Amino acid sequence: MGDTKLGKKLKEAREKLKLTQKQVAEKAGVTTNWYARFERGEENASQETRNTILKILKIKVSYQVN
């Protein structure tokens, strides 16, 4: 399973930037369904994909959930 705390942070950042899940998924090169599951904490991502999504959403790549 993925990380629900990170997912919440992703959703908040995405909504603040007025982006849809589809828009983030397209920019990250993943499917909309996969991104939606990742945002809900139901999927894991490679470090590269995770960093790409964090950059798209303007979250520091060093962001760690404790």
Secondary structure, 3 states (H helix, E strand, C coil): CCCHHHHHHHHHHHHHCCCCHHHHHHHHCCCHHHHHHHHCCCCCCCHHHHHHHHHHCCCCCCCCCC
